[in-house]
Amino acid sequence: MTFLIIILFIIMLCLAVPIGLAVAGTSILPSLMSDSFTVSGPFILRSMLGGVNQTTLLAIPLFVLSGIIMARGSVSKKLFDVFAYFIGKRTAGIPCAVVITCLFFGAISGSAPATVAAVGSMTIPIMLEMGYNKKFTVALVAVSGGLGVIIPPSIPFILYAQAAGVSVSDLFMAGIIPGFLIAFILMGYSWVYCKVNGEDKKAINRVVNELHKEKFIKVLSSSIWALITPIIILGCIYSGITSPTEAAAIAVFYSLVISLFVYRTLRFQDLWGIFIEAVRTYGPVLFILAASVAFSRILTLMQIPQGLSTWITNDFSNMGIILLVINIILLFVGMIMDTTPAIMILTPILLPAAQLFGVDPIHFGIIMVVNLAVGFVTPPIGVNLFVASSLSNVPVMELARKAAPMIVLFLVALLLITFIPSISLALID
């Protein structure tokens, strides 16, 4: 029965059945296919409602809302200006400023697609004006946007913490070094690319000089409110002043204040549209999350995680091989499935097997999220690619080809993170 259910689930995905409906439908199938499987419809509904009735999960819609407010409030422009001011005239300075802007905006929004949309809509036209290759520019933004789910606060980290029963704060702390590692690798690639292909220094200097016409203090004072946003959010969490959920509420309030009253890039009449966008963004995620919770409980009752753990322990004896197998599984799943169901479904299946070999659950969470971050820039799902394509009119497959070297470097970083646990655990040990 287990094999048949998995096949039916894959068929539904291939038929483009919405992922939430596919997960919910698969949860019901065991009770329809076998009288001995006594799980009822009310049990599944209680599982779905109980699974999302968690205070921790409130952080997700709040971070979604604060990210949308910051994006509409042109906060990404303020971040980019200050980084371009300092390093814009150096070799690959502008591409590096884009990567750093994605890093900082990811620490505000917690979402990869939101980071691509906010940073890309502003930086892509600027880089094209400076003479950079269009496909390189758009691919860089798409891949760098993946930092949005690795650098804290990260929505996938919150989901993993819920599924694995670990501390959200510890996951946030563990994501800092991996996030910076990947950012430095992408900046290194940008430097090599610009060295090989050259840059239009006249066009770059023309744009950067416009920034330099303003005094440093003015540029910094204009950007400081955006720069300290992640410090406020993460500082409240790590100092013990607030929980991650309370910090998310602070992020919403802070983003409203600076966008409405400091930068004045939003008006009160804009808020209704922002709230509608936030609901439309989070509504489908909430249903997928609820269905995934029920599905994971059905899998547990069918003893699929236990069976997988037994198979792994019987057939493998080396932790390195196990981690490679898990990485391959996660990379494949990330290519065909959205992050939310992937985390909620696979965590209860793969985590017990990894723990049998001594893998720390926090370390495993970083491995899982970095794997799925690669999925944001790999077809056929590749959400970041689709967002970047919509911003630039560059076909998705052409973006994927241009992004291939950066994805390879992303995978190198993944291997380092996988086999050197201290990269993830150094700040929480």
N, C-alpha and C positions, 0 to 999 in steps of 0.2 A: 504493500500500500504506500509505503514511504516513497519508493521510486516513482510510482504513478503520480503521486501528488506533486513531486518536484517537476516531472515532465509537464503536467497540466499548468503549473505555475509558469514555466518557461514559455509554453505555448501562448498563454495569455499575454505575456510581455511581448512576444513576437507579433501578436495581433494588435499591439498598441492599446491594449486595455489599460486605462489609467492605473497607475501603480497602487494607489490606495484601494481601488476596487479589486485588483488582482490579489493583493495581500489578504483583504477581508474575505474574498471568495474562497481562497485557498484554506483559510482558517476553518471555514464551514465544511469543506469537503470530507474530512475524515469521518465526521459523524453521519454524513450522508452515505458514505461508501461502506461503512461497517457498523452493524448493530452493537458490536462489542465495545465500540468507542463511544462512550456515553456522554461526551461533552455536548451540552445543549446550546441552543441559540442564546438564551439568557446569560449563560456563563460567559460566552464570547462578548456579549454586550457589556457585562459587568467588568470584564477584563479590559475592554477598550476604554470605558469611562474611568475605571480605577487607575489605569496606566497613565492617563493624562491629568489626573487629579493630584498633581504634585507641585508644591510651591516652587521647587527648583526650576521647573519648566516655564514658569512665568518669565524667567530671564530671557527666553527666546523671543517672544513677541516684543518685549521691551527693547532688546538690542536691535531687532529688525526695525522698530519705529525710530530709534535714535539714529540708526544708520541712514534711513531715508531722509530724516530731517537734516542731517549733516550733508548728505549728497545734494539735496535741493538748496541748502544754504551755502553752497560753494565752498565748503570747508576744505575740500581737496585742493582747490586753487590756492588757498592760503598756505597749505602745507608745501605744495610744489614750489611756490615763489621763494620761500625761504631756503629750500634745498638748492634750487637753481641759482640763487644769489651767491651761495658759497662755492659750489662746485661746477657751475654751468660751463665755465670756460676751459675746464680741464678735459683731457681725452675721455670720451664717453661720459662726460659730466651730466649731460641732460638725460641719457638713458638710465644712469645710476640714480639721478634725482627721481625718475619715474618709479624705479624699484623701491626706493626709500619711502616715497609717497604712498605706494601700495602697502608697505609695511606698517606705516603709521595709521593709514585709513583702516586697514584690517584690524588694528587695535581699537578702533572705534566702532566698526560695524559688526565684526565677527562673522562676516559672510563674504565668500569669494565672488559670486556674481555681483553683489552690491559694490564691492571694491573695484571690479572691472568697469562697471557702469559709471561710477562716480569719478574715478581717476581717468578712465579712457576718454570719456566725453570731453574732458578738459585738456588732457595732455596730447592726444592723438593729433588734433589740429595744430597745436604748437610745434610738435616734432616734425610734422610735414612741412610747416612753414620754414623750419630750420634746415630742410633738405634731406631728412632721414628717409630711407627706403620705407615705403608704406607698409609692406608686408612684415618687415622686421619690427616696425613700430607697433603694429597691432598685435603681433604675436608676443612681443615683450610684455605688453599690458595684460594680455590674456593669461600668460604663464605667471607673471608676478602677482596677478590677482589671487592665485592659489594661496598666497601668504595670508589671505584674509581668514582662512580656517585653521591656520597653524599658530599664528601669533595670537596670544590671548587679548581680549576675551573671544572665545570661539564657540559658535553655536554647536558644531559637531562635538566639541569637548563636553558640552552640557548634556547632549544626547547620550554620549558614551558613558558619562558619569552616572546617568540615570539607569542605563542598561547594565552596567558593571557593578554598581553600588560602591563607587569610589568617590573621593573628594573632588569637587569641581575646582576648588582653589589649588589643589596639588596638580591637577591637569593643566590649569592655566600657567602655573609656575614652570611645569615641565616643558611647555611649548615654546618658551622664550628662546632658549639656545638653538633648538632646531629651526625656528623661524629665522633667526639671524644668520644661521649657517646657510640656509637656502638663499637668503637675500644676497649674501656675500658671493655665493657661487654664481648667481644670475648677474651680479655686477661685474664679476670677473669675465664672464662670457661676453658681456656688452663691451668691455674694454678691448678684448681680443677682436671682436667683430669690427669695432670702429678703427682699430689699428690696421686691420686688413683691408677694409673697404673705404676708409677715410671718412672725413666729416667736412661739411661746408662751414668752415670757421667764420666766414664773413656773415653768413645768415645767423649763426649761433650768437656771435658777438653783438649783432644788431639787436636781437631780442633780449639778451642778458644785460646789455648796456642800458636798456630801458629800465630794468630793475635797479641797476646801479645808480641811475639818476636820483633815485630816492635814497635818502640816508639810511645806513644800516639800522639805526634805532627805529626808524619808521617802519621798515620792512619787518623787523623782529616784533615790534609792538603790534603790528597788524596780524602777525601769524601766531603770536604767543598763546592766544586763547585756543587755537586749534592744536598747537603742540602739546599743551598740558592736559588735553582731554584724556589720553590713555593713562597719564600719570594719576589723574584724579580717580579714574575708574579702577585701575589696578591697585593704586595706593590704598583706596578704601577697603579693598578685598584683603590684601596681604597684611595690612596693619590690624585687621580684626575689627575694624570699625563697622563694616557692613558685610552681609552675605553677598554672594554673586547676584542674587535676585534684587536685593536692595541697591547694589551698585548699578544694575541695569536701569532701575527707576531713576537714580541720580543722573545717569547718562542721558535719559530722555529730558529731564528737567534742564540740565546744563546745555544740551544741544538747542533746546527751545530758546533759552536766554540769550546765548551768543548769536543765534541766527536772527532772532527778532529784534534784539535791543543793542547788541554790540556791532555785528557786521551789517545788520539791517538788510540782509539778503532775502528774508522772508517777510511776508505780511500775514496778518491774522487770517485773512480770507484764503490764504494758501493752505491753512492747516487742515481744513475738511478734506481736501483732495489727498493730502499726505496720510491722514488717518484711513481713508478708503484704500489707498495703495498698500498700507501696512496690513490691513485686514485681508485683502486679496492675496498678499504674499504669504501670510501666516496660515490662513484658513486651510488650504490644501495640505500644508505641512502638518497641521494639527490632526487632520483625518488620517494621513499616512502614519503619523506617530501612534495614534490610537490603534489602528489596524495592525501595526507592526508589533505592538505590545501583546495583543491577543495572539498573533501568529507565533511569537516567540514562546508563549506559554503552551500553545498547542504542540510545538516542536519538542518542548521539554516533556510533555505528557507522552509523546510518541517515542521518547528516549533517543532522539536523534543526536543531541549533543553527547550523551553518554556513549552511543554507538561510535561516533566519530572519534571520541577520545580513546576508546578501546582499540579502534583500527589503527590510530596513530601510534599508540604505545606498543602495539604488536608488530607493526611494520617498520617503525623508525626508532632509532635509539640515540640519534645525535641531535642536539638542540639546534645546531646550525642548519641542518637539513629541514627540520620542522619549520624554522623561521622562513626559509626560502620558499617552502611549499605554501605557507600561509600568505607570504607576500604575493606569490603568483595568483593565488585565489582572490586576494583583495584587489589586485590590479585588474584582473579580469572583471570582477564584479563592479568595480568603479567605472569601467568602460560602458557598462550596460544598465546600471542602476543608480538612482539618485542617492545622495549621502544619507538622508534620514532613514529610509528603510534598510539600507545596507548596514548601517550601524546597529539598528534595533534588532535586525534578524540575525546578523552574523556574530555579534558579540557573545550572546549566550551559547553559540555553537563553537566558536573558535577559542574564546578565552579559557575555558576549562582545559582544553587540550594544551594550550601554551603554558598554563600554570603547572601542569604535570611535569614540565621540564624546567621549572623554576623561573619562568618569565614574569617579571613584576607587572601587575595589572596596569599601573600608570604608564610604564614603558610600552606595554602592548597597545594602550590607547593612542599613544603618539604614533606608533607604527601604523595603526589602522587609519588614523586621520591623514597622515602624510600620503599613504597609499591612495586614499580616496581623493586627496587633493590632486594627484596626478590624473585621476579620472575626470576632473573638471576641464582638462585640456586635451583629452583623447576622444576621438570619435568612437561610437556613434552618438553618445549622450553629450559629452563635452560642453557643459553649460557655458563655461567661460568663453569657449570658441564662438558659440552662437551669439552671446551678448556682444563680444568684440566685433563679430561679423556684422551685426545689426548697426553698430556705431560707424562702421567704415565701408560697408558694401564689398568687403573682400570675401570671396567664397570660403566656407568653413574648411574644406579640404585643402585649399591653398594655405590657409592659416596653419593647419595642422602640420603640413610639410615644412613650413618655415619655422614652426615652433619645435620641430623634432630634435635639433641639437640641445635646446634648453630642457626638453623633457628628459633626454638622456642624462643631463647633468642633475636634474631633479631626482632621477633614479639612483645616481651615484650617491647623492645626499641621503636618500632613503636607505641604501645599504649601510652607510656609515652610522645612521641613526639606529638601524636594526641591530648591528653587531657591536656597537659601542654604547651600551646602556647608559653610561655616565653622561653622554650628550643630553639625554632626557632627564636623568635623575640627579644631576650634579646640584641643582638648586633646591632640591627637596630632601636630600640625604642629611 
